[in-house]
């Protein structure tokens, strides 16, 4: 039972990162227009 929960958590994390990378690949133009070399965070004056 515990192993199944751990596997589900790992799969969820992997799918989350894959989905984020796919969104970045599918929509690179919006990020480039807003700011050059920024990940899209609101306070990016570091």
CHARMM internal coordinates of N, CA and C (Angstrom, degrees):
IC EDIT
DIST 1 N 1 CA 1.4667
DIST 1 CA 1 C 1.5304
ANGL 1 N 1 CA 1 C 110.32
DIST 1 C 2 N 1.3276
ANGL 1 CA 1 C 2 N 115.84
DIHE 1 N 1 CA 1 C 2 N -45.95
DIST 2 N 2 CA 1.4619
ANGL 1 C 2 N 2 CA 119.16
DIHE 1 CA 1 C 2 N 2 CA -179.51
DIST 2 CA 2 C 1.5218
ANGL 2 N 2 CA 2 C 110.96
DIHE 1 C 2 N 2 CA 2 C -66.56
DIST 2 C 3 N 1.3353
ANGL 2 CA 2 C 3 N 116.67
DIHE 2 N 2 CA 2 C 3 N -38.60
DIST 3 N 3 CA 1.4681
ANGL 2 C 3 N 3 CA 119.61
DIHE 2 CA 2 C 3 N 3 CA 179.69
DIST 3 CA 3 C 1.5229
ANGL 3 N 3 CA 3 C 110.95
DIHE 2 C 3 N 3 CA 3 C -63.88
DIST 3 C 4 N 1.3282
ANGL 3 CA 3 C 4 N 117.68
DIHE 3 N 3 CA 3 C 4 N -37.75
DIST 4 N 4 CA 1.4682
ANGL 3 C 4 N 4 CA 120.00
DIHE 3 CA 3 C 4 N 4 CA 179.51
DIST 4 CA 4 C 1.5253
ANGL 4 N 4 CA 4 C 110.72
DIHE 3 C 4 N 4 CA 4 C -63.41
DIST 4 C 5 N 1.3341
ANGL 4 CA 4 C 5 N 116.43
DIHE 4 N 4 CA 4 C 5 N -40.44
DIST 5 N 5 CA 1.4669
ANGL 4 C 5 N 5 CA 119.79
DIHE 4 CA 4 C 5 N 5 CA 179.15
DIST 5 CA 5 C 1.5231
ANGL 5 N 5 CA 5 C 109.93
DIHE 4 C 5 N 5 CA 5 C -64.19
DIST 5 C 6 N 1.3431
ANGL 5 CA 5 C 6 N 116.89
DIHE 5 N 5 CA 5 C 6 N -43.08
DIST 6 N 6 CA 1.4662
ANGL 5 C 6 N 6 CA 120.36
DIHE 5 CA 5 C 6 N 6 CA -179.89
DIST 6 CA 6 C 1.5212
ANGL 6 N 6 CA 6 C 110.17
DIHE 5 C 6 N 6 CA 6 C -61.92
DIST 6 C 7 N 1.3283
ANGL 6 CA 6 C 7 N 117.29
DIHE 6 N 6 CA 6 C 7 N -42.98
DIST 7 N 7 CA 1.4664
ANGL 6 C 7 N 7 CA 120.64
DIHE 6 CA 6 C 7 N 7 CA 179.58
DIST 7 CA 7 C 1.5228
ANGL 7 N 7 CA 7 C 110.16
DIHE 6 C 7 N 7 CA 7 C -62.80
DIST 7 C 8 N 1.3291
ANGL 7 CA 7 C 8 N 117.30
DIHE 7 N 7 CA 7 C 8 N -42.79
DIST 8 N 8 CA 1.4684
ANGL 7 C 8 N 8 CA 120.00
DIHE 7 CA 7 C 8 N 8 CA 179.20
DIST 8 CA 8 C 1.5297
ANGL 8 N 8 CA 8 C 110.90
DIHE 7 C 8 N 8 CA 8 C -62.32
DIST 8 C 9 N 1.3218
ANGL 8 CA 8 C 9 N 117.41
DIHE 8 N 8 CA 8 C 9 N -39.88
DIST 9 N 9 CA 1.4667
ANGL 8 C 9 N 9 CA 120.47
DIHE 8 CA 8 C 9 N 9 CA 179.27
DIST 9 CA 9 C 1.5255
ANGL 9 N 9 CA 9 C 110.04
DIHE 8 C 9 N 9 CA 9 C -64.67
DIST 9 C 10 N 1.3406
ANGL 9 CA 9 C 10 N 117.19
DIHE 9 N 9 CA 9 C 10 N -44.60
DIST 10 N 10 CA 1.4681
ANGL 9 C 10 N 10 CA 120.45
DIHE 9 CA 9 C 10 N 10 CA -179.72
DIST 10 CA 10 C 1.5224
ANGL 10 N 10 CA 10 C 110.16
DIHE 9 C 10 N 10 CA 10 C -62.73
DIST 10 C 11 N 1.3279
ANGL 10 CA 10 C 11 N 117.33
DIHE 10 N 10 CA 10 C 11 N -44.76
DIST 11 N 11 CA 1.4687
ANGL 10 C 11 N 11 CA 120.72
DIHE 10 CA 10 C 11 N 11 CA 179.92
DIST 11 CA 11 C 1.5249
ANGL 11 N 11 CA 11 C 110.00
DIHE 10 C 11 N 11 CA 11 C -62.40
DIST 11 C 12 N 1.3273
ANGL 11 CA 11 C 12 N 117.59
DIHE 11 N 11 CA 11 C 12 N -40.14
DIST 12 N 12 CA 1.4582
ANGL 11 C 12 N 12 CA 120.38
DIHE 11 CA 11 C 12 N 12 CA 179.25
DIST 12 CA 12 C 1.5225
ANGL 12 N 12 CA 12 C 111.69
DIHE 11 C 12 N 12 CA 12 C -63.50
DIST 12 C 13 N 1.3414
ANGL 12 CA 12 C 13 N 116.89
DIHE 12 N 12 CA 12 C 13 N -41.63
DIST 13 N 13 CA 1.4641
ANGL 12 C 13 N 13 CA 119.83
DIHE 12 CA 12 C 13 N 13 CA 178.90
DIST 13 CA 13 C 1.5237
ANGL 13 N 13 CA 13 C 110.36
DIHE 12 C 13 N 13 CA 13 C -64.78
DIST 13 C 14 N 1.3283
ANGL 13 CA 13 C 14 N 117.28
DIHE 13 N 13 CA 13 C 14 N -43.21
DIST 14 N 14 CA 1.4681
ANGL 13 C 14 N 14 CA 120.65
DIHE 13 CA 13 C 14 N 14 CA -179.90
DIST 14 CA 14 C 1.5238
ANGL 14 N 14 CA 14 C 110.00
DIHE 13 C 14 N 14 CA 14 C -62.18
DIST 14 C 15 N 1.3374
ANGL 14 CA 14 C 15 N 116.60
DIHE 14 N 14 CA 14 C 15 N -45.83
DIST 15 N 15 CA 1.4688
ANGL 14 C 15 N 15 CA 119.30
DIHE 14 CA 14 C 15 N 15 CA 179.70
DIST 15 CA 15 C 1.5283
ANGL 15 N 15 CA 15 C 110.46
DIHE 14 C 15 N 15 CA 15 C -62.83
DIST 15 C 16 N 1.3321
ANGL 15 CA 15 C 16 N 117.40
DIHE 15 N 15 CA 15 C 16 N -35.65
DIST 16 N 16 CA 1.4605
ANGL 15 C 16 N 16 CA 120.45
DIHE 15 CA 15 C 16 N 16 CA 179.58
DIST 16 CA 16 C 1.5266
ANGL 16 N 16 CA 16 C 111.02
DIHE 15 C 16 N 16 CA 16 C -63.14
DIST 16 C 17 N 1.3525
ANGL 16 CA 16 C 17 N 116.58
DIHE 16 N 16 CA 16 C 17 N -46.81
DIST 17 N 17 CA 1.4615
ANGL 16 C 17 N 17 CA 119.43
DIHE 16 CA 16 C 17 N 17 CA -179.67
DIST 17 CA 17 C 1.5210
ANGL 17 N 17 CA 17 C 111.29
DIHE 16 C 17 N 17 CA 17 C -67.93
DIST 17 C 18 N 1.3435
ANGL 17 CA 17 C 18 N 117.48
DIHE 17 N 17 CA 17 C 18 N -38.52
DIST 18 N 18 CA 1.4661
ANGL 17 C 18 N 18 CA 120.26
DIHE 17 CA 17 C 18 N 18 CA 178.27
DIST 18 CA 18 C 1.5253
ANGL 18 N 18 CA 18 C 109.84
DIHE 17 C 18 N 18 CA 18 C -63.48
DIST 18 C 19 N 1.3216
ANGL 18 CA 18 C 19 N 117.05
DIHE 18 N 18 CA 18 C 19 N -42.38
DIST 19 N 19 CA 1.4612
ANGL 18 C 19 N 19 CA 120.08
DIHE 18 CA 18 C 19 N 19 CA 179.14
DIST 19 CA 19 C 1.5206
ANGL 19 N 19 CA 19 C 111.40
DIHE 18 C 19 N 19 CA 19 C -63.39
DIST 19 C 20 N 1.3334
ANGL 19 CA 19 C 20 N 117.30
DIHE 19 N 19 CA 19 C 20 N -40.99
DIST 20 N 20 CA 1.4632
ANGL 19 C 20 N 20 CA 119.56
DIHE 19 CA 19 C 20 N 20 CA 178.07
DIST 20 CA 20 C 1.5175
ANGL 20 N 20 CA 20 C 110.74
DIHE 19 C 20 N 20 CA 20 C -62.34
DIST 20 C 21 N 1.3291
ANGL 20 CA 20 C 21 N 117.73
DIHE 20 N 20 CA 20 C 21 N -44.22
DIST 21 N 21 CA 1.4624
ANGL 20 C 21 N 21 CA 119.87
DIHE 20 CA 20 C 21 N 21 CA -179.39
DIST 21 CA 21 C 1.5218
ANGL 21 N 21 CA 21 C 110.95
DIHE 20 C 21 N 21 CA 21 C -65.37
DIST 21 C 22 N 1.3376
ANGL 21 CA 21 C 22 N 117.13
DIHE 21 N 21 CA 21 C 22 N -37.43
DIST 22 N 22 CA 1.4678
ANGL 21 C 22 N 22 CA 119.51
DIHE 21 CA 21 C 22 N 22 CA 178.40
DIST 22 CA 22 C 1.5239
ANGL 22 N 22 CA 22 C 110.43
DIHE 21 C 22 N 22 CA 22 C -65.62
DIST 22 C 23 N 1.3299
ANGL 22 CA 22 C 23 N 117.99
DIHE 22 N 22 CA 22 C 23 N -40.88
DIST 23 N 23 CA 1.4660
ANGL 22 C 23 N 23 CA 120.42
DIHE 22 CA 22 C 23 N 23 CA 178.93
DIST 23 CA 23 C 1.5246
ANGL 23 N 23 CA 23 C 109.85
DIHE 22 C 23 N 23 CA 23 C -63.03
DIST 23 C 24 N 1.3304
ANGL 23 CA 23 C 24 N 117.56
DIHE 23 N 23 CA 23 C 24 N -40.44
DIST 24 N 24 CA 1.4649
ANGL 23 C 24 N 24 CA 119.92
DIHE 23 CA 23 C 24 N 24 CA 179.12
DIST 24 CA 24 C 1.5261
ANGL 24 N 24 CA 24 C 110.59
DIHE 23 C 24 N 24 CA 24 C -65.55
DIST 24 C 25 N 1.3370
ANGL 24 CA 24 C 25 N 117.75
DIHE 24 N 24 CA 24 C 25 N -37.15
DIST 25 N 25 CA 1.4627
ANGL 24 C 25 N 25 CA 120.41
DIHE 24 CA 24 C 25 N 25 CA -179.58
DIST 25 CA 25 C 1.5227
ANGL 25 N 25 CA 25 C 110.77
DIHE 24 C 25 N 25 CA 25 C -72.03
DIST 25 C 26 N 1.3358
ANGL 25 CA 25 C 26 N 116.95
DIHE 25 N 25 CA 25 C 26 N -36.84
DIST 26 N 26 CA 1.4625
ANGL 25 C 26 N 26 CA 119.43
DIHE 25 CA 25 C 26 N 26 CA -177.03
DIST 26 CA 26 C 1.5248
ANGL 26 N 26 CA 26 C 111.82
DIHE 25 C 26 N 26 CA 26 C -77.18
DIST 26 C 27 N 1.3364
ANGL 26 CA 26 C 27 N 118.20
DIHE 26 N 26 CA 26 C 27 N -28.19
DIST 27 N 27 CA 1.4633
ANGL 26 C 27 N 27 CA 120.16
DIHE 26 CA 26 C 27 N 27 CA -176.89
DIST 27 CA 27 C 1.5275
ANGL 27 N 27 CA 27 C 111.66
DIHE 26 C 27 N 27 CA 27 C -126.03
DIST 27 C 28 N 1.3327
ANGL 27 CA 27 C 28 N 118.21
DIHE 27 N 27 CA 27 C 28 N 63.90
DIST 28 N 28 CA 1.4728
ANGL 27 C 28 N 28 CA 118.86
DIHE 27 CA 27 C 28 N 28 CA 178.66
DIST 28 CA 28 C 1.5258
ANGL 28 N 28 CA 28 C 112.65
DIHE 27 C 28 N 28 CA 28 C -83.51
DIST 28 C 29 N 1.3427
ANGL 28 CA 28 C 29 N 117.54
DIHE 28 N 28 CA 28 C 29 N -22.85
DIST 29 N 29 CA 1.4648
ANGL 28 C 29 N 29 CA 120.66
DIHE 28 CA 28 C 29 N 29 CA -175.24
DIST 29 CA 29 C 1.5262
ANGL 29 N 29 CA 29 C 111.14
DIHE 28 C 29 N 29 CA 29 C -67.15
DIST 29 C 30 N 1.3234
ANGL 29 CA 29 C 30 N 117.71
DIHE 29 N 29 CA 29 C 30 N -41.53
DIST 30 N 30 CA 1.4641
ANGL 29 C 30 N 30 CA 119.94
DIHE 29 CA 29 C 30 N 30 CA -178.49
DIST 30 CA 30 C 1.5254
ANGL 30 N 30 CA 30 C 110.63
DIHE 29 C 30 N 30 CA 30 C -61.06
DIST 30 C 31 N 1.3323
ANGL 30 CA 30 C 31 N 117.33
DIHE 30 N 30 CA 30 C 31 N -44.51
DIST 31 N 31 CA 1.4605
ANGL 30 C 31 N 31 CA 120.25
DIHE 30 CA 30 C 31 N 31 CA -179.04
DIST 31 CA 31 C 1.5272
ANGL 31 N 31 CA 31 C 110.65
DIHE 30 C 31 N 31 CA 31 C -64.62
DIST 31 C 32 N 1.3415
ANGL 31 CA 31 C 32 N 117.41
DIHE 31 N 31 CA 31 C 32 N -39.13
DIST 32 N 32 CA 1.4580
ANGL 31 C 32 N 32 CA 120.25
DIHE 31 CA 31 C 32 N 32 CA -179.17
DIST 32 CA 32 C 1.5271
ANGL 32 N 32 CA 32 C 110.87
DIHE 31 C 32 N 32 CA 32 C -66.68
DIST 32 C 33 N 1.3352
ANGL 32 CA 32 C 33 N 117.33
DIHE 32 N 32 CA 32 C 33 N -36.79
DIST 33 N 33 CA 1.4627
ANGL 32 C 33 N 33 CA 120.03
DIHE 32 CA 32 C 33 N 33 CA -179.05
DIST 33 CA 33 C 1.5294
ANGL 33 N 33 CA 33 C 110.80
DIHE 32 C 33 N 33 CA 33 C -69.34
DIST 33 C 34 N 1.3048
ANGL 33 CA 33 C 34 N 117.52
DIHE 33 N 33 CA 33 C 34 N -40.86
DIST 34 N 34 CA 1.4645
ANGL 33 C 34 N 34 CA 120.10
DIHE 33 CA 33 C 34 N 34 CA -176.78
DIST 34 CA 34 C 1.5236
ANGL 34 N 34 CA 34 C 110.95
DIHE 33 C 34 N 34 CA 34 C -68.25
DIST 34 C 35 N 1.3203
ANGL 34 CA 34 C 35 N 117.05
DIHE 34 N 34 CA 34 C 35 N -49.03
DIST 35 N 35 CA 1.4573
ANGL 34 C 35 N 35 CA 119.71
DIHE 34 CA 34 C 35 N 35 CA -178.41
DIST 35 CA 35 C 1.5235
ANGL 35 N 35 CA 35 C 109.48
DIHE 34 C 35 N 35 CA 35 C -157.60
DIST 35 C 36 N 1.3004
ANGL 35 CA 35 C 36 N 117.24
DIHE 35 N 35 CA 35 C 36 N 143.69
DIST 36 N 36 CA 1.4618
ANGL 35 C 36 N 36 CA 120.96
DIHE 35 CA 35 C 36 N 36 CA -177.27
DIST 36 CA 36 C 1.5266
ANGL 36 N 36 CA 36 C 109.63
DIHE 35 C 36 N 36 CA 36 C -88.22
DIST 36 C 37 N 1.3227
ANGL 36 CA 36 C 37 N 116.91
DIHE 36 N 36 CA 36 C 37 N 122.75
DIST 37 N 37 CA 1.4487
ANGL 36 C 37 N 37 CA 121.70
DIHE 36 CA 36 C 37 N 37 CA 177.03
DIST 37 CA 37 C 1.5144
ANGL 37 N 37 CA 37 C 114.03
DIHE 36 C 37 N 37 CA 37 C 75.27
DIST 37 C 38 N 1.3397
ANGL 37 CA 37 C 38 N 118.16
DIHE 37 N 37 CA 37 C 38 N 18.16
DIST 38 N 38 CA 1.4607
ANGL 37 C 38 N 38 CA 120.42
DIHE 37 CA 37 C 38 N 38 CA 179.24
DIST 38 CA 38 C 1.5214
ANGL 38 N 38 CA 38 C 109.37
DIHE 37 C 38 N 38 CA 38 C -112.71
DIST 38 C 39 N 1.3211
ANGL 38 CA 38 C 39 N 116.60
DIHE 38 N 38 CA 38 C 39 N 149.35
DIST 39 N 39 CA 1.4603
ANGL 38 C 39 N 39 CA 120.48
DIHE 38 CA 38 C 39 N 39 CA -177.92
DIST 39 CA 39 C 1.5228
ANGL 39 N 39 CA 39 C 111.94
DIHE 38 C 39 N 39 CA 39 C -80.82
DIST 39 C 40 N 1.3270
ANGL 39 CA 39 C 40 N 118.42
DIHE 39 N 39 CA 39 C 40 N -3.26
DIST 40 N 40 CA 1.4587
ANGL 39 C 40 N 40 CA 121.03
DIHE 39 CA 39 C 40 N 40 CA 178.37
DIST 40 CA 40 C 1.5170
ANGL 40 N 40 CA 40 C 113.74
DIHE 39 C 40 N 40 CA 40 C 100.29
DIST 40 C 41 N 1.3295
ANGL 40 CA 40 C 41 N 117.67
DIHE 40 N 40 CA 40 C 41 N 13.67
DIST 41 N 41 CA 1.4597
ANGL 40 C 41 N 41 CA 119.79
DIHE 40 CA 40 C 41 N 41 CA 179.28
DIST 41 CA 41 C 1.5253
ANGL 41 N 41 CA 41 C 109.57
DIHE 40 C 41 N 41 CA 41 C -76.01
DIST 41 C 42 N 1.3331
ANGL 41 CA 41 C 42 N 119.24
DIHE 41 N 41 CA 41 C 42 N 147.52
DIST 42 N 42 CA 1.4688
ANGL 41 C 42 N 42 CA 121.28
DIHE 41 CA 41 C 42 N 42 CA -176.19
DIST 42 CA 42 C 1.5239
ANGL 42 N 42 CA 42 C 112.58
DIHE 41 C 42 N 42 CA 42 C -66.61
DIST 42 C 43 N 1.3387
ANGL 42 CA 42 C 43 N 117.58
DIHE 42 N 42 CA 42 C 43 N -43.02
DIST 43 N 43 CA 1.4667
ANGL 42 C 43 N 43 CA 119.37
DIHE 42 CA 42 C 43 N 43 CA -179.11
DIST 43 CA 43 C 1.5157
ANGL 43 N 43 CA 43 C 109.72
DIHE 42 C 43 N 43 CA 43 C -103.70
DIST 43 C 44 N 1.3470
ANGL 43 CA 43 C 44 N 116.56
DIHE 43 N 43 CA 43 C 44 N 83.34
DIST 44 N 44 CA 1.4627
ANGL 43 C 44 N 44 CA 119.90
DIHE 43 CA 43 C 44 N 44 CA -172.25
DIST 44 CA 44 C 1.5196
ANGL 44 N 44 CA 44 C 110.41
DIHE 43 C 44 N 44 CA 44 C -109.49
DIST 44 C 45 N 1.3258
ANGL 44 CA 44 C 45 N 118.16
DIHE 44 N 44 CA 44 C 45 N 39.42
DIST 45 N 45 CA 1.4653
ANGL 44 C 45 N 45 CA 120.01
DIHE 44 CA 44 C 45 N 45 CA -179.92
DIST 45 CA 45 C 1.5165
ANGL 45 N 45 CA 45 C 112.37
DIHE 44 C 45 N 45 CA 45 C -99.52
DIST 45 C 46 N 1.3178
ANGL 45 CA 45 C 46 N 117.84
DIHE 45 N 45 CA 45 C 46 N 31.93
DIST 46 N 46 CA 1.4665
ANGL 45 C 46 N 46 CA 121.54
DIHE 45 CA 45 C 46 N 46 CA -178.48
DIST 46 CA 46 C 1.5199
ANGL 46 N 46 CA 46 C 110.31
DIHE 45 C 46 N 46 CA 46 C -71.73
END
COOR INIT
IC SEED 1 N 1 CA 1 C
IC BUILD
